Structure formats: C-alpha cells, structure tokens
C-alpha cells in the first residue's frame, strides 16, 4: 500500500468520530449533523457554505448568513470544539486599507485560509457582476479588504495555504452572470495579491454523471507528500434540478495545474434529509477542512441544501486509497493547463 502523509500542523483537538461498523464509503457523516440549524440569529434565516480554521485555543469561522431579506453576508463565529458555534449578530464590517468602510453589496460562500502569518477570507460578491472578493486579518477583530483579484464573472475561489514558486496561488471557476450551466477550475498566480496572471486550466467537467455540468474548488488544498489533496464540488442537471456532490483529486505539488489522480466516483452525495431537503435541495457543498497530521484525520465542513452546515470525516490514507482505486484521469488533466 502506498503510504501518504499530510504536511500540515498537528491538531489534537480536531473533531472526530470513528468510522461506523459496516460503512463502505470513503467518508462518513457526523452522527449529530447538521451542526448549524436554521434561524441561528435574529435576522439570519440560514447559515451554510461556510469556512472554519483553528485559532488560538479554539476555532473561528466566516459564515454565509442568508438574511431574512434574502441578501447574503458574511458573519463571524467562534467555537471551542469546532462543532458548537456562537455567532456575532452583526455581519463582519470590512474596511479598506485607509480604514474606511467598504462593505460588499452581498457576499457568499466564503473560504478561509492561513498563509504565513495572515488569514485570508475569499468570497463571491457583486462587482458589476459575480466576482471574487478578498480580505485579510491577523486577529479576527478587523478585516481589511484587498483588491478584487479578477474581473466578473467568477466564483468558487480559494487560496493555496502557502506560496508556490514565490507566488500566491488561487483556484477559481470563471462563470457567467446567471446560475452558470458550465464551469471548469482554473489557477492563477500573484506576487502581491494585487496583480494576477499565469492563468492555467486545472480540471474540467467530465462524462461522469455527478460532475457533468460544472465543477468548483472547495476547501483550501491540503498539502501531502504525494501532492495537493483537493476536494471539490461537481454538479449534474437532473429532471428535478441541480445536484451537488463532492469529489476528490490529487494535484502536482510544484505545478498544481497538473492533475495526478482524479476519482471517478463522488466521495459524498446528497443522501440524508438535511442534504436532500432544504431551501435548495440535493446539495453537498464543501468549503473547509480541518486536518491533523499526527493521526491523518480530516474533518470536512460542507453546506447542506443551502440550509445547514454538516461535517464528514475521513483519513488522508483512506481518501487517497479510494482516489487511486477509482483513478480516472481525463485527457487534459496531466497537462500544464496552457493553450
């Protein structure tokens, strides 16, 4: 068996449940899902598609809060165990580098990534069309907006947790201004988080039913000694609407536009009531992952039916073995993504 190890910090307090007896899937759900229910705050109807990280002696997160007026914004939360969360009632107040208020018109589906000594929140917002917004913080008390990395239209952006070749690297999914009926994952680089270039194609849709319409990056890629472990969402259009499932792949460690391994099967699909029934049914949408390198444990956080937040567990060895067992690279996956 080919052994794999995560090159990430240890996290002894990672939430965890052992794999249930008889479970044959590569990931298994937390028995107390969903961990965030409806109406979590007076003016917020639903929290979902959110991101968490370890911080100090506990955990913090940026959360998509769908307000009762239907406009999504980002809220801040804290937890001692990464399962039970308390939220600030007011949305995060973003400011520019001069300290002036700079709130997005709306903001949703945030990711949260630590690079060196700074935490970066990345989300989708309006910039005369769907585009990527970014902010940085070191203390989670103040959030400073950065320049928007890309023109409209774009969604599903996430930074790699370290620089590669001296540059920041970001995954994104170019799209249109509607509920995009297409989409591949691309990669871009920047020396300073202001100017972005060296755009590369990473992964495209496939003929596999669960990712035949579009795909998009999920949590920050996880560094391992075999490459970057990427969880992503795949979408299929059915007679009853879109269905969002979760897939997994391994990207080259030094040139992550090259896909080394790609799982033909989904690793999680809507099956439970809180995934199948909600404001938008049949959605498993991954946004964050906690990892413990000592044990190989992974806790993946995902939005459920645009209504709840759930957690699933796996180990890096189990998910890696499953990817290799069902490896099915597409014709251009191994290229460097240039044309």
N, C-alpha and C positions, 0 to 999 in steps of 0.2 A: 504494500500500500504506500502510495506517495504521500509523505507527511507534509503538512503545511502549518505555518506559524504566523500569527498576526504580529506585525511590527508596530504595535500600539502600546500605550501605557497600561499598566495593570489597574484594575478597577474592582477591588474585592467586594464592594457594595452593590455590584450590578444586580438588578432584579433577576430572579431566576426561578424556574420550575423545571424539574426533571421531565424527560420525555415520557409521556404516558405509555403504559404497557399496551402493546398491540398497535401502536401508531406506526405507520409505514411511510408517512410523509416526511420530507426533509426539514419542515418547520412545524412547530406545534404552538397552539394558542394558549395564552394565559387563561386560567380557568375562571378568573373573575372579570374578564372582558365584558363590556367596554370599561376602560378605566376612567373615562370622562363622559358623563352623560349629558343629556340635553339641558338647556337653560342653566348653565353654570354660573351666570352673572345676571344681574337685574336687566341689563339692556342687551344681552347676548343670548341668542336662541340656541346656537350650536357652536361647539369648538371641534375642529377636525383638521387634518392635513397640517400637522404641527411638528416642531423640532425641539429636541432636548439635548443637553450636554451636562457632564459633570462640572461642578463649580464649587470651590472651597470644600466644605464638609457635606455637601448635598448635591442637588441638581437644580438647574434652571432651564427655562424654555421660552421660545417665542411661538405663539399660538394663533392660528387663524380663528378669529372670532367673528362669526356671522351675526351682525347686529340685527335687532328686530326690524329695522328699516330696510334690511336686505343688503346693506353695504358692508363688505368685509374689511376688517382692520386687524392689526397685529397687537396682541396682548401679551403681557409678561406674567410668567408663573414661576413658582418655587415648589420644591418638594424635598423631603428628607430621604425618600426611598425610591423616587422616580415612578411611583405608582399613584400615590395620593397627592393631589395638586391643589395649591391655593393660588388665586389669580388676583392681580391688581384690577380694580374695577374700571379704571380709565385706560384707554388704549395707550400704547407707547407713544411718547412725544418725541418725534425726530427733529433734529436741528441741523443746520448747515455748519460749515467749518468756522463761521463767524458767530455762531451761537443764535442765529435767527431761526424761528420756527419754519420748518419745511416738511409739512405733512403730505403724504401721498393722498390723492383723491380717493383711492381704495388700495388695499394691499391684501394679498392672499398667498397661501401655500408657501410659507417661509421655510427656509433651511437655515441651520446654524452651525458654523464651522470655526474651529480654532486653528489659526495659522500663526506659528511662532507665539507671540505673547498677546495676540489680539483676536477677539471674537468677531466674526462677520455674519450678519444676517442678510440673506438674499431672498427676495420675494418677487412675485409678479404684481405689476401695478399699471396704472394708466400713465402713458407718456404720449398722448395723442394716438393712442392705440396700445394694445397689450405689450408691455416691455418689462425689463428687469430692473428692480430697484435694489440698492445695497446700502448698508450702514455698518459702522464699526463701533465697538465698545470694548473697554478693558475691565469695567466694573459693574456693568448692567444697571447702572444708575443713570447714565447718559448715553444716548445713541446719536452718532454723527453721520448724517447722510453723505454718501460718496457720489461721484458722478455715475449716471446710468451707463452701464458698460456697452449696451447695444441699442441700435435703433429698433423701433417696432418693426415686425411683430415677433415676440419671443416669449417663451415661458420655460418653466422647469429648469432653472439654473441652480448650480451648486458648485462651490469651490472644492478643489482637492485640499486635503489638510496640510500639505506642505508644498513648497515651491519645487518645480521640476526644471532642471537646467537653468536655475536662477530666476525663473518666471513664475508668477501666479498662473494657475490653470483652472479654467472653468468649463463645465459641461452646460449645454443649453439645448433647447428644442425650438428652432425657428418655426413660426406658425403664421396664421393669418389672423384677422381681427374677430373672427367668429369662434364657434366651438369647433376648432380645427379638425377636419376629417383627414388629416395626414400628419406626418411628422417623424423625423429621424433625430438622433442625438449627434450633436456636433461639439467640438472642442475649440477653445480659444485661449490665447496666452496674453499676458500683460506683464511688463516690468514694474508697473507702479499702480495698478488698479484703476488707471485713468484711460490709458490708450491700449486698445485690444486688437490683436491681429493673429497671424499664423493660424487661421481658421482651418480646421480639419474635420472631415466626416468620421464619425466613430462607428455608429451602428445604425442599421436601417430596419424597417419593418420586414417581416418575413411571411411565408405562407403558413406558418404555424397559426392555428385559428385564433389563439388568445392574444396575439400581437400583430395581427394582420392589418390593422388600421393605422396605428401610431404607437410610438414608444416615448418615454421620457425618463430622465435620470431621477433617482430617488435620493437616499441619504448621501452624504459625502463618501466617496470611495474609501474602502478600508485597505490599508497597506498590509500586504503579506509578503513572505519571501518567495511567493510564486507569481506575484503581480498584484494589481489592484482588484479587489473584490467589489463589484458593482451590483447593487440591487436597483432595479428599475421597474417602471410600470409598463404594461402592454395592454392595448385596447382592441377589442373586437366590436363590430357593429352587428347587433342581432335584431331580430324582428321585434324585440321588446326594448331596444335601445342599447347604449354602450355598456360594455362590461370591462372593468378594470381589474387586472390580475398583476401579480408580482413575479418578475423573472430575475435571473442572476447570470453574471458573466465575469470573466477574468480579463483584465486589460494589461498590456505590457507595462512594466514598472517604469521604464525610462521614456517610452514612446506610447502613451496611453491611447492614442488614436488607433492603435493596432489591437484587435481583439484576439486573445489567445485561445479562449474557450468560451462557449456560449451554450447555455442549457436549452435544449429543445422544448422541454416541459416548463410550465409555470411552477413556481415553488410555493405559491399561495394564491388561491382564487376564492371569490365570494361563496361561502357555504353556510355561515352562521346567520342567525336572524339579524344581527346588528350590521352585517355586511350586505345582506340581501334587501333589507327593508330600511328605508330612511328617506331623507329629502331627495337624494339621488341614489336610487337602488343599485345594487350589484357593483360596489366599488371597494377595492383594497388599494390604497394609495400610499406608498412608503415615503417617509420624509426624514427619518432619523434612525440611527443605530448606535447603541452603546456596546462597547467591547471590553473584554478582559483578556489580555494576552496571556496571563498565567494559566487560565483554565480553558481558553479558546472559546469562551461563551460569547454569544451575540444576542442582544435584545433589540428587536426591530419594532419601531413605532410606525403605525400606519393609520390613515384616516379610513373610517368605515362609513360607507353610504352617505358621505357628506353630512354626517350627523354625530359621529362619535370618534373616539380615539381608542385603538386597541394595541396590544403588544403580542408579538410572537417570538418564540425562542428557537435557537439552533446553536450549533457549534461550527467553528470555521472548518473543522475537519469534515463534519457531516455534509455541510453545504458544498464544499469543494468536491467531495467524493460524488455527490449527486450530479454536480455540473459535469464532471468527467464521464460519469456513466451515461449521461444523456447529451454528450457534446455534439453539437451540430453547427459548425461554422457556416456562415453564408459566404458567397463567392468573394465579396469585397471586405469581409471582416478582417482579414490579415493584412490588408494594405495600410499605408500610412495616411490614408484619407485625403490625399491630394488628387486633383484632376487638372 
